[in-house]
Each structure stands twice: as structure tokens, then as C-alpha cells.
Amino acid sequence: DKWYESIGQSGHYSCETNRIPAVLLLSHDTDKHRREITLASAVCAKFGIRLYVQKIPAPLPKPTAMFPRLKSERRRMLAIHDSTPFCRLA
């Protein structure tokens, strides 16, 4: 999401190490990411920074999206667990 920070970092470390600046973007195949890649590509071209893009698989859905009851069940189980003492003092 903060690809623009990589532009400044690559320029800074390029000066510090006397190496060619480069940026590696890890991206899901979504419309938002395609737009960001296009913007990053234009900025990198303007400043002479190499741009590499690596596609990565889309993230898995959150468990609560797959199992809507999971969140309420977990709360119930935690409430039961918290109210049950681990040991009783005599």
C-alpha cells in the first residue's frame, strides 16, 4: 500500500551503497494493485529506478468471513473459560 516509500528508500540506499536503485513490489492481481503498479512504474521511470513486480496469491479470507459464528462462539468459550477457576484453594 505504501509503494511510494520504496522510491525514496531505494534512492537513499543507492547513494549510500553506490549501487543502482531498484524497487521490488509484491502484488495481488487486483484493479487497485494494477493502478498502483502503473503509478510506481511512471515514477521509477522518471527517476531511473528499476522496478520489479512479483505477483503473489490473493490472501485467504478471514476465518470470521468463512465462519460467521466463529467470533461469537469464541467469545462464549472465553467467557466460560474465564469464569471457571483453574484450581480451588482449600
DSSP file with accessible surface (Angstrom, degrees, kcal/mol):
  #  RESIDUE AA STRUCTURE BP1 BP2  ACC     N-H-->O    O-->H-N    N-H-->O    O-->H-N    TCO  KAPPA ALPHA  PHI   PSI    X-CA   Y-CA   Z-CA
    1    1 A D              0   0  128      0, 0.0     3,-0.2     0, 0.0     2,-0.1   0.000 360.0 360.0 360.0 -26.5    0.0    0.0    0.0
    2    2 A K    >>  +     0   0  128      1,-0.2     3,-1.4     2,-0.1     4,-0.6  -0.360 360.0 143.7-110.9  53.0    2.9    2.4    0.6
    3    3 A W  H >>  +     0   0   40      1,-0.3     3,-0.9     2,-0.2     4,-0.8   0.819  64.3  67.8 -60.7 -30.2    4.8    1.8   -2.6
    4    4 A Y  H 3> S+     0   0  128      1,-0.3     4,-1.1    -3,-0.2     3,-0.4   0.790  91.4  61.1 -65.5 -25.5    5.9    5.4   -2.8
    5    5 A E  H <> S+     0   0  106     -3,-1.4     4,-2.2     1,-0.2    -1,-0.3   0.841  96.8  60.0 -67.8 -30.7    8.0    5.0    0.3
    6    6 A S  H <X S+     0   0   29     -3,-0.9     4,-2.5    -4,-0.6    -1,-0.2   0.822  97.6  59.7 -67.5 -27.6   10.1    2.4   -1.6
    7    7 A I  H  X S+     0   0   21     -4,-0.8     4,-2.0    -3,-0.4    -1,-0.2   0.959 109.6  41.2 -64.5 -50.4   11.0    5.0   -4.2
    8    8 A G  H  X S+     0   0   49     -4,-1.1     4,-2.6     1,-0.2    -2,-0.2   0.908 115.2  51.6 -64.5 -40.8   12.7    7.3   -1.6
    9    9 A Q  H  X S+     0   0  118     -4,-2.2     4,-2.9     1,-0.2     5,-0.3   0.914 108.8  49.7 -63.6 -43.2   14.3    4.3    0.2
   10   10 A S  H  X S+     0   0   14     -4,-2.5     4,-1.8     1,-0.2    -1,-0.2   0.903 112.0  48.9 -65.6 -36.7   15.8    3.0   -3.0
   11   11 A G  H  X S+     0   0   30     -4,-2.0     4,-1.8    -5,-0.2    -2,-0.2   0.930 112.8  47.8 -65.4 -43.2   17.2    6.4   -3.8
   12   12 A H  H  X S+     0   0   99     -4,-2.6     4,-2.0     1,-0.2    -2,-0.2   0.951 114.9  43.3 -62.5 -51.3   18.7    6.8   -0.4
   13   13 A Y  H  X S+     0   0  131     -4,-2.9     4,-2.1     1,-0.2     6,-0.3   0.792 108.2  60.5 -69.9 -24.7   20.3    3.4   -0.2
   14   14 A S  H  X>S+     0   0   24     -4,-1.8     4,-1.3    -5,-0.3     5,-1.0   0.927 108.0  44.4 -64.2 -42.6   21.5    3.8   -3.8
   15   15 A C  H  <5S+     0   0   96     -4,-1.8    -2,-0.2     1,-0.2    -1,-0.2   0.890 114.7  49.4 -67.6 -39.2   23.5    6.8   -2.7
   16   16 A E  H  <5S+     0   0  131     -4,-2.0    -2,-0.2     1,-0.2    -1,-0.2   0.838 123.3  29.4 -69.5 -34.1   24.8    5.1    0.4
   17   17 A T  H  <5S-     0   0   73     -4,-2.1    -1,-0.2    -5,-0.1    -2,-0.2   0.438  98.4-125.3-107.4  -4.6   26.0    1.9   -1.3
   18   18 A N  T  <5 +     0   0  150     -4,-1.3     2,-0.3     1,-0.2    -3,-0.2   0.889  68.0 129.5  57.1  40.1   26.9    3.3   -4.8
   19   19 A R      < -     0   0  189     -5,-1.0    -1,-0.2    -6,-0.3    -2,-0.1  -0.801  69.6 -87.7-118.1 166.5   24.5    0.7   -6.4
   20   20 A I        -     0   0  103     -2,-0.3     2,-0.1    -3,-0.1    29,-0.1  -0.544  49.5-115.5 -73.7 131.1   21.8    1.1   -9.0
   21   21 A P        +     0   0   26      0, 0.0    29,-2.3     0, 0.0     2,-0.3  -0.406  42.1 170.7 -70.0 143.0   18.4    1.8   -7.3
   22   22 A A  E     -a   50   0A  45     27,-0.2     2,-0.4   -16,-0.1    29,-0.2  -0.991  21.0-154.0-150.4 153.4   15.7   -0.8   -7.6
   23   23 A V  E     -a   51   0A   7     27,-2.6    29,-3.0    -2,-0.3     2,-0.5  -0.995   3.6-158.5-130.5 136.2   12.2   -1.5   -6.2
   24   24 A L  E     -a   52   0A 110     -2,-0.4     2,-0.5    27,-0.2    29,-0.2  -0.970  11.3-165.2-114.5 118.2   10.5   -4.9   -5.8
   25   25 A L  E     -a   53   0A  24     27,-3.0    29,-3.1    -2,-0.5     2,-0.5  -0.907   8.6-153.7-103.6 130.5    6.7   -4.7   -5.5
   26   26 A L  E     +a   54   0A 107     -2,-0.5     2,-0.4    27,-0.2    29,-0.2  -0.906  28.8 179.8 -99.0 125.9    4.8   -7.8   -4.3
   27   27 A S  E     -a   55   0A   4     27,-2.6    29,-2.6    -2,-0.5     2,-0.2  -0.974  31.3-140.9-138.7 141.7    1.3   -7.5   -5.7
   28   28 A H        -     0   0   42     -2,-0.4     2,-1.8    27,-0.2     5,-0.1  -0.575  43.7-103.8 -84.2 160.0   -2.0   -9.4   -5.8
   29   29 A D  S    S+     0   0  103     27,-0.4     2,-0.3    -2,-0.2    29,-0.1  -0.554  75.2 127.8 -88.9  76.4   -3.8   -9.3   -9.2
   30   30 A T  S  > S-     0   0   58     -2,-1.8     4,-2.3     1,-0.1     5,-0.2  -0.875  71.4-113.3-126.3 162.5   -6.4   -6.7   -8.3
   31   31 A D  H  > S+     0   0  125     -2,-0.3     4,-2.1     1,-0.2     5,-0.2   0.898 117.0  53.6 -61.2 -40.1   -7.5   -3.5  -10.0
   32   32 A K  H  > S+     0   0  112      1,-0.2     4,-2.0     2,-0.2    -1,-0.2   0.932 110.7  46.1 -62.0 -43.0   -6.2   -1.4   -7.1
   33   33 A H  H  > S+     0   0   31      1,-0.2     4,-2.5     2,-0.2    -1,-0.2   0.866 108.7  55.3 -70.8 -34.8   -2.8   -3.0   -7.4
   34   34 A R  H  X S+     0   0  104     -4,-2.3     4,-2.1     2,-0.2    -1,-0.2   0.911 108.8  48.8 -62.5 -40.3   -2.7   -2.6  -11.2
   35   35 A R  H  X S+     0   0  165     -4,-2.1     4,-2.3     2,-0.2    -2,-0.2   0.925 111.7  48.4 -64.8 -43.7   -3.3    1.1  -10.7
   36   36 A E  H  X S+     0   0   30     -4,-2.0     4,-2.9     1,-0.2     5,-0.2   0.884 109.6  52.8 -65.7 -36.4   -0.5    1.3   -8.1
   37   37 A I  H  X S+     0   0   31     -4,-2.5     4,-2.7     2,-0.2    -1,-0.2   0.916 108.6  50.6 -64.7 -40.4    1.9   -0.6  -10.3
   38   38 A T  H  X S+     0   0   98     -4,-2.1     4,-2.0     2,-0.2    -2,-0.2   0.930 112.9  45.5 -62.7 -44.5    1.2    1.8  -13.2
   39   39 A L  H  X S+     0   0   72     -4,-2.3     4,-2.3     2,-0.2    -2,-0.2   0.936 113.9  48.6 -64.5 -44.8    1.9    4.8  -10.9
   40   40 A A  H  X S+     0   0    1     -4,-2.9     4,-2.9     1,-0.2     5,-0.2   0.894 109.4  53.6 -62.4 -39.6    5.0    3.2   -9.5
   41   41 A S  H  X S+     0   0   60     -4,-2.7     4,-2.3    -5,-0.2    -1,-0.2   0.915 108.8  48.5 -62.2 -42.2    6.3    2.4  -12.9
   42   42 A A  H  X S+     0   0   63     -4,-2.0     4,-1.9     2,-0.2    -2,-0.2   0.926 114.3  45.3 -65.3 -43.5    5.9    6.0  -14.1
   43   43 A V  H  X S+     0   0   46     -4,-2.3     4,-1.8     2,-0.2    -2,-0.2   0.926 113.2  49.8 -67.5 -43.9    7.7    7.4  -11.0
   44   44 A C  H  X>S+     0   0    2     -4,-2.9     5,-2.8     1,-0.2     4,-0.7   0.905 110.1  51.0 -61.9 -40.9   10.5    4.8  -11.3
   45   45 A A  H ><5S+     0   0   79     -4,-2.3     3,-0.7    -5,-0.2    -1,-0.2   0.910 108.3  52.8 -63.2 -38.8   11.0    5.6  -15.0
   46   46 A K  H 3<5S+     0   0  169     -4,-1.9    -1,-0.2     1,-0.2    -2,-0.2   0.875 117.6  36.2 -64.9 -36.7   11.2    9.3  -14.2
   47   47 A F  H 3<5S-     0   0  131     -4,-1.8    -1,-0.2    -5,-0.1    -2,-0.2   0.337 112.5-112.2-101.1   5.1   13.9    8.8  -11.6
   48   48 A G  T <<5 +     0   0   55     -4,-0.7     2,-0.5    -3,-0.7    -3,-0.2   0.852  64.4 149.4  70.7  34.7   15.8    6.0  -13.3
   49   49 A I      < -     0   0   16     -5,-2.8    -1,-0.2    -6,-0.2     2,-0.2  -0.858  47.8-122.5-103.3 132.2   14.9    3.3  -10.7
   50   50 A R  E     -a   22   0A 130    -29,-2.3   -27,-2.6    -2,-0.5     2,-0.5  -0.539  26.0-154.7 -71.7 138.1   14.5   -0.3  -11.8
   51   51 A L  E     -a   23   0A  45     -2,-0.2     2,-0.4   -29,-0.2   -27,-0.2  -0.967  12.7-176.8-120.2 126.2   11.1   -1.7  -11.0
   52   52 A Y  E     -a   24   0A 119    -29,-3.0   -27,-3.0    -2,-0.5     2,-0.5  -0.970   7.9-161.6-118.7 135.8   10.4   -5.4  -10.5
   53   53 A V  E     -a   25   0A  55     -2,-0.4     2,-0.5   -29,-0.2   -27,-0.2  -0.979   3.6-169.5-121.6 126.6    6.9   -6.7   -9.9
   54   54 A Q  E     -a   26   0A 111    -29,-3.1   -27,-2.6    -2,-0.5     2,-0.3  -0.966  17.0-139.4-116.2 120.6    6.3  -10.1   -8.3
   55   55 A K  E     -a   27   0A 101     -2,-0.5   -27,-0.2   -29,-0.2   -29,-0.0  -0.603  22.1-171.8 -76.5 137.2    2.7  -11.5   -8.4
   56   56 A I        -     0   0   63    -29,-2.6   -27,-0.4    -2,-0.3    -2,-0.0  -0.918  31.0 -90.9-126.2 155.9    1.7  -13.3   -5.2
   57   57 A P        -     0   0  113      0, 0.0     3,-0.1     0, 0.0    -1,-0.0  -0.276  50.1 -95.3 -64.7 153.4   -1.5  -15.3   -4.5
   58   58 A A        -     0   0   75      1,-0.1   -31,-0.0   -29,-0.1     2,-0.0  -0.338  48.9 -98.3 -64.5 147.8   -4.5  -13.5   -3.0
   59   59 A P        -     0   0   95      0, 0.0    -1,-0.1     0, 0.0     3,-0.1  -0.323  39.9-104.6 -67.4 152.1   -4.8  -13.7    0.7
   60   60 A L        -     0   0  158      1,-0.1     0, 0.0    -3,-0.1     0, 0.0  -0.444  43.8 -96.3 -71.1 149.7   -7.1  -16.2    2.2
   61   61 A P        -     0   0   76      0, 0.0    -1,-0.1     0, 0.0     5,-0.0  -0.309  47.1 -96.3 -64.5 151.8  -10.4  -14.9    3.6
   62   62 A K    >>  -     0   0  156      1,-0.1     4,-1.6    -3,-0.1     3,-1.3  -0.383  31.7-116.9 -66.2 147.0  -10.5  -14.2    7.3
   63   63 A P  H 3> S+     0   0   75      0, 0.0     4,-3.0     0, 0.0     7,-0.2   0.853 114.6  58.6 -56.4 -33.9  -11.9  -17.1    9.4
   64   64 A T  H 34 S+     0   0   61      1,-0.2     6,-0.1     2,-0.2     7,-0.1   0.811 104.2  51.7 -68.8 -25.2  -14.8  -14.9   10.6
   65   65 A A  H <4 S+     0   0   75     -3,-1.3    -1,-0.2     1,-0.1    -3,-0.0   0.863 115.3  41.2 -75.0 -35.3  -15.9  -14.4    6.9
   66   66 A M  H  < S+     0   0  101     -4,-1.6    -2,-0.2     1,-0.3    -1,-0.1   0.866 130.5  27.1 -77.9 -36.5  -15.8  -18.1    6.3
   67   67 A F    ><  -     0   0  118     -4,-3.0     3,-1.9    -5,-0.2     4,-0.5  -0.794  68.1-176.1-128.2  87.6  -17.5  -19.0    9.6
   68   68 A P  T 3> S+     0   0  104      0, 0.0     4,-0.5     0, 0.0     3,-0.5   0.811  83.8  54.5 -59.4 -28.7  -19.6  -16.1   10.8
   69   69 A R  H 3> S+     0   0  171      1,-0.2     4,-2.8     2,-0.2     5,-0.3   0.645  86.0  85.5 -78.8 -13.4  -20.5  -17.8   14.1
   70   70 A L  H <> S+     0   0   78     -3,-1.9     4,-2.6     1,-0.2     5,-0.2   0.910  87.0  50.6 -57.3 -42.8  -16.8  -18.4   15.0
   71   71 A K  H  > S+     0   0  114     -4,-0.5     4,-2.1    -3,-0.5    -1,-0.2   0.944 114.4  42.4 -64.4 -46.0  -16.4  -14.9   16.6
   72   72 A S  H  X S+     0   0   65     -4,-0.5     4,-2.2     1,-0.2    -1,-0.2   0.895 114.6  51.6 -69.6 -36.5  -19.5  -15.3   18.8
   73   73 A E  H  X S+     0   0   59     -4,-2.8     4,-2.6     2,-0.2    -2,-0.2   0.914 109.3  50.5 -64.1 -40.8  -18.6  -18.9   19.7
   74   74 A R  H  X S+     0   0  168     -4,-2.6     4,-2.6    -5,-0.3     5,-0.2   0.928 109.8  50.1 -64.6 -42.5  -15.1  -17.9   20.6
   75   75 A R  H  X S+     0   0  159     -4,-2.1     4,-2.3    -5,-0.2    -1,-0.2   0.921 111.3  49.1 -60.5 -43.4  -16.4  -15.1   22.9
   76   76 A R  H  X S+     0   0  123     -4,-2.2     4,-2.3     2,-0.2    -2,-0.2   0.937 111.9  48.1 -62.6 -44.2  -18.8  -17.5   24.6
   77   77 A M  H  X S+     0   0  103     -4,-2.6     4,-2.7     1,-0.2    -2,-0.2   0.898 111.5  50.0 -65.7 -38.7  -16.0  -20.1   25.1
   78   78 A L  H  X S+     0   0   75     -4,-2.6     4,-2.9     2,-0.2    -1,-0.2   0.900 109.3  51.8 -66.0 -38.7  -13.7  -17.4   26.5
   79   79 A A  H  X S+     0   0   60     -4,-2.3     4,-1.5    -5,-0.2    -2,-0.2   0.925 112.4  45.5 -63.8 -41.4  -16.4  -16.2   28.9
   80   80 A I  H  X S+     0   0   78     -4,-2.3     4,-1.0     2,-0.2    -2,-0.2   0.942 114.8  48.3 -65.2 -44.7  -16.9  -19.8   30.2
   81   81 A H  H >< S+     0   0   94     -4,-2.7     3,-0.6     1,-0.2    -2,-0.2   0.912 110.5  50.6 -63.8 -41.7  -13.2  -20.3   30.5
   82   82 A D  H 3< S+     0   0  125     -4,-2.9    -1,-0.2     1,-0.2    -2,-0.2   0.817 110.1  49.8 -68.6 -29.1  -12.6  -17.0   32.3
   83   83 A S  H 3< S+     0   0   92     -4,-1.5    -1,-0.2    -5,-0.2    -2,-0.2   0.633  94.8  83.7 -85.2 -13.5  -15.4  -17.8   34.9
   84   84 A T  S << S-     0   0   77     -4,-1.0     2,-0.1    -3,-0.6     3,-0.0  -0.810  80.1-132.7 -92.2 119.3  -14.0  -21.3   35.6
   85   85 A P        -     0   0   73      0, 0.0     3,-0.1     0, 0.0    -2,-0.1  -0.415   3.3-140.8 -70.3 145.7  -11.2  -21.3   38.2
   86   86 A F  S    S+     0   0  174      1,-0.3     2,-0.3    -2,-0.1    -2,-0.0   0.886  83.3   0.2 -72.0 -40.3   -8.2  -23.3   37.4
   87   87 A C        -     0   0   98     -3,-0.0     2,-0.5     2,-0.0    -1,-0.3  -0.991  69.3-131.0-146.9 154.3   -7.8  -24.5   40.9
   88   88 A R        -     0   0  213     -2,-0.3     2,-0.4    -3,-0.1     0, 0.0  -0.907  18.1-134.6-109.4 134.4   -9.6  -24.0   44.2
   89   89 A L              0   0  167     -2,-0.5    -2,-0.0     1,-0.1     0, 0.0  -0.708 360.0 360.0 -85.2 137.0   -7.8  -23.1   47.3
   90   90 A A              0   0  153     -2,-0.4    -1,-0.1     0, 0.0     0, 0.0  -0.357 360.0 360.0 -81.7 360.0   -8.9  -25.1   50.4
